[in-house]
Each structure stands twice: as structure tokens, then as C-alpha cells.
Amino acid sequence: MAAIRKVTTDSSADPLCATHWKSWLSEHVARAPNDVELPGIEFLPEPSTLFKGSIEAADLGSLPVCRVSMSASQYWRKQSAIPDDAPLMVVIQTRGSSLFEQSGTGAVLCPGDWSVFDTARPFSVKTARESEHIVLMQRRDLAPADILSASLASKRYGRAGVARLVHEMAVSAFRECEKLSARSADATADSLGRLVGLAIEESAAEQKIASRLELITDYIDEHLADPALDVRSLAHALDYSPRQIHRVFGEQSDITVTDYIWKARLDRCVYALRSPDNAHLTITDIAYSWGFTSSAHFSRAFRGAFGVSPSAYRKSH
């Protein structure tokens, strides 16, 4: 069973306790007491208020865990001469909000959110008011490959699915860590690491599919005037198979790729019918200019989408 060790600003005679707090972060969160002596590590409490904070630290098997509560403040780890084997830091926000920045990008974590940061690289944390988060310090040699291979900088997780399970499990694991046997603690730590890796892997896969969808829709939007545009020509142009095109749309959109093409063409035609610049064009001219090859088909599709004929729509606008 893991005993929780607690330090709090209530035990410090220093009203701002910047020196105490920076030492405590190195000792109880990073588990690297000597870090406090390194250049470029700074802590600045909000000068307009009396800083308050507490750190509760424990060991969940081989996984160091802690709960950090603090009032408004800023923390910087600027220097880059950090050991290459420095751990990964999983931050689970439980109260308030915090801005974490690394590699030029930032993520605002609110209750329910979490993110992963590489402590071998510079990062910063800023809280505008009281906040609380649970921190897991994942050793590199024990981290799942999915975590190590991912681009981690300032990505936010936790809203749904397995990512939400990470948040809920971390909160429960810290709350119950003093009651867990060594075997249970090891199993819980292993499960948390695997869930973090799985959440990162799934997020990367979703992002990849989303980027593919954007690539496909951009190509469609640029070639709507081509009457030969369909799933096969689209797949050929982007070096995908028709099945891949359908799968990307099926996973990221609520309409089929064919429906998307026709809807986009109708939207362009609507805009053209409303524009005074096109007054000299016939309805058939407009339809053909956006990839339709039959005026009858265009009229049926237009009426089905907007409830009126193209000519009636043009007159009313």
C-alpha cells in the first residue's frame, strides 16, 4: 500500500514561498530534487494574491502520481540541458484551468481534459486562478510505444471514449492508491499507461482520417465544374481506391461522397442564380457550368433540395 506524502504552503513561513514551491515541484512531482539547481527553471506566484498550494504524492506501483493544487501562478522550464531519459508527464485537470505550452503551441486544460508533455524539452504552465490537477510521471523505458512515437506537444484529450476513461481512472487510482495492494497498484499503473497510449493512438488515427477528408473535399470543391467528377475519378486523382474514399466519408461525414458532390454543385448553382452578374445566363447555362449534364436532372435535384424550381427561386431572389 502506498502512503500519500503531503506538503502545503501552510507549513511555510514565506508568504509567497516561491523557493519552497519550486523545490517541492522538483522533489515531489518531477521526483528529481536536483532539478531545482538547474538554470532556467522559474516559478512566479501571482503578486496580487497570497499564494497557496499543496502537493500530495504517492507511488502507484512503479508510477509516481501526485495531486497538485495551487492558486494563480506561472512555472517555466526554459533550459534544454535536461537528461534525455527525463520522464513523460501526463497532466489530468480536475479543477480550474491551466495553460500548458510546449514546442510553440499551447493547450488550455479544463476539468475533464488531460495532456502529455515531454519533460526533456522546455515547457511552461500558467494558472489564472485556483486549479488542481493529477500528474503521472511516466518513465520512458516503461512507456507504451504509442506514447513515445506520437507528436505530443500540447494536444488535449479526455472528452470522450477511451480518453475519458484515462481521466476517470487516474482520479480514482489516486483516491484509492493507499488501499491498493502492491500487485493491484502495479496492474493499475500498467492499465493507465496502456489507456494513455491507446487514447493517443486513436486520436492520431482520427486526425489522419480528418486530414484525408479535408484533402478529398478540397479536391471536390476545386473540380465541381467537371461533369466527369465522381468517386472513381476522385480516387484516381488522389491515388486512393474508391473503397478508401467511401470509408473516409463514412467515418467522418453523415453523407456519402456522391451526395456531397451533388449538394456542393447545387450550392454553387444557388449562389449563381442569386447573383445579378449572371442575369445574362440561362438556368441551363448555370447548371452546366457546375457539372450538371441534364437540365431535367438539375431541375429535379434543385426542387428536391429547396422545394421550388430553379426559375421560381431565381425570380424570388
N, C-alpha and C positions, 0 to 999 in steps of 0.2 A: 504494500500500500504506500502511496506517495503522499508525504506531508506537504502542505502548502506553506511556503515561506512568504511572509508579507513585510513590506517596508512602506512607510507612509510619511508624508511631509509633516504630519502631526508630531513626529518624533524629532524633527529638525528645528533647531533654534534659528536658522536662517530664514527670514520671511520669504525670500524668493527661491532659495535652495537650488539655484542653478547648478552649482558644483555637485551637490548631493545627488540631484536627479540625473545628471549626466553619468555619474558613476554608477548609479543604480541601473540605468538602462544598459550599460556595458556589462555589468555583473549579472543581473537577473533576467534580462531579455535576450541580449546577444550571447550571454554566457561566455564572455571574453573580457574579463576585468581589465586586462592590459590595454584594451582598445581606448580607454579614456585618455591615455597618454599620447595617442596618435594625433598629429596635427590635422586640422580641417574638420574636426567633429565639434559642433557647436549646438548649444541649447539656449533658447531665449524665451523666458516666460513673458506673457502679455504684461507690459509695465503698468497698465492702469488697474490691475486687479492683483489680489494676493493669490499667488499660485498654490494650487492644491493638487496632490496626486498620490496615487498608491499603485504598487505593483505586487501582485500575488503570483508566485512562481512555483512550479511543480514539475515533476518528471513523469510523463506518461510512457512508461517503458523507456525506450531509447529516445523518445521525442520530448524535448523541452517545450513546455507550454507555460503561458502566463496570461494574466488578465491585467491590462494597463488602464487605469482611469486617471484623467488629468484635465485641468482647466486650460484655457486658451494659451497656446504656446507654439513655438517653432523649433524644429530639430533639423540640422543639416549634417550629412556625412559627405563632405566635399572631396576629401582626399581619395586618390585611386590606388595608393600603395597598400592595398588590403590583400591578405592571403587569397590565392586562387581557390582554396578549398573552403572559403567562407560560406556559411550555410545559406539556404534559401529561406525567406521569411514569408510565411502565409499570414496575412492580416485579416481577421474577421471582425467587422464593425458590429458592435452590439448596442451602442448608444451614441447620440450626437452624430457629427460628421467630421471627416478628416480628409485633407487633400494630400495625396501621396504623389510625388513626382520622381521620375527616373527616366534617363535617356531622352530628355527633352519633351516628354509627354506627361500628362497628369491624369489622375483618376480621383474623383470625389467619392468616397465611400460613405454610404448612409446605412442605417441599421438594416441588416439582411444582405449587405454586399460583402464581398471579400476579394482580395487580390494577392498576387505573389510578386515578391521583389527579390532581386539578387543582391545580397549584402556585399558581394565582391565588387560592386560598382556603386558610385555615388548616388545618393537619393536624399529626399527631404520629406518632412511631414509637417503639416500646418493644421492646427485646430483653432477655430474661431471662438469656440465656447467649450463647455464641458463635453468630453467624449469618453468613450470606452471601447476597447477592442481586445479580442483574444489573439494572441500571437503564437504561432507554431514555428519553431526553428528547425527546419528540415535539413539534416545532414546530406551533403551531396552524394556521398557514397551509398546512402540508403534511399535516395530519392528515386521514384519511378522514372524510367527513360522518357516518358511523355512530358514530364515537367522539365527535365534538363534540355530537351530538344526544342521546346517551344519558345516562341518570342514572348517574353513575359511582361515586358515593360508596361506598367500602368493599364492593364486590362482589368475590367471589372466583371466579376462573376457573382452568382448567388441568387438570382431572381426566380429560377425555375429549374425543375428536373434535378439531375444529379448534383448540379452546382448548389442548389438549395439544400440538398442533403449534407453537403460539406459544412455549411453554416450551422445547421441544426445539430449535427453530430459533434462538431467542435465545441459548441456551447454545452451540450450535455456531457461530453467527455471531461471538460474542465470541472463542471459541477460535481461529477461523480468520481473524480480521479482518486480521492482519498479512500474511497470504498472499494476500489478495484484491486484484485489480486495481481501479482506480477504477470501471470500468464494472460489475464484479461486486459491488462494495460498494454502489453506487447501486441495483442491481437487488435485492440482498438487503434493503436498508433499505426499499425500496418494498414488497417482498413481506411483510416483517414488519408494516409499517403496515396493509396490506390484510388480513392474517390477524387482527390485533388487532381491526380494525373488523368483520370477519366473525364473529369469536367473540362480540363484544358484541351484534351484531345477532341472532345465533342464540339467545343466552341470553335476550335481551329477548322474542323470539318464543315461546320455550319457557315463559317466565314468564307471558306473556299467555295462552297456552293453558291453563296450570296454573290461573290465576285463573278462567278460564272454566269449567273442570271443577269447581272448588270452588263456583262460583255454581250450576251445574247440580245437583250432588249436594246442596247445601244446600236447593234448591227441592224436590227429590225427597223428601228426608228430612222436610220440613215438610208434604208433601201425600200421604204414603203411604196415608192413610186414604181418599183419594178414589179410588173404583173406576174413574173415568174417566181417571186419570193414565196417560198413555202418551207416546210420542215426539212425536206431533202436538200434544197439549195442552201439553206441556212447551215445545215450540218456540214455540207461540203466546204462552204466558205470558211467555217471556223475550225475545220478538221475535227469535228465531233461525229459521232454516229447519231442517226435520228433517235435512237433509243436514249442516248445521253441527253439530247435536247429535251425530250419528253420528261425524263427523270428530274432534271434540274427544275423545270417548270412545276412538275408535280409536287416537289418537296418545298418549294419556296413561293408558289403562287396559287391562288384559288381559281385560276382559269387555265385553259390549255393554251399552248403556244399558238395554235391556229386561231383561237378566239382572240388572243392578244393582237395578232396581226390585223384581223378584220376590225376590231374595236379601234385600234390606232388609226387605221385608214379612215374610218367613219369620223373620228375626232378631227382629223385634218380636213375632211370634207365639210364638217360643220363650221369650222373656222373660215374656210374658203367661201362658203355660202353667205356668211355674215359680213364678209369684207367688201366694202364699196370698190376696192381696187379690182375685184373680179366681176364687176357688173357686166362686162362685155363677154364673159364666158358663159356658155350654156351649162346646164346641170350635168349633161353627159361629158362635156369637156373636163369639168372639175372631177367627176368620178374617175374618168380615165387617167387623169393626171396623178391620181393617188392609188393606182394599181388595180382598179376595177376594170373588168373586160366586158361587162354586160350592164347596160343601163337598167334593164329589168331586175337583175340581181341586186344592183345598187339600191334601187327604189325599195325592194322588199326588205333588204337589210336595214336601210335607213328607217323605214316605217316601224320595223320590229324593235329597233333600238330607241327611237324617240317618239313614237306614237303618231307621227304625222308624215306626210310625203315630203320629199326634198323641196318641191316647188312651194308647198304651203309654208314650210319652215322659212324659206328664203323670203317670201312675201311678208311674214310676220316679223322679220328682223331687218 
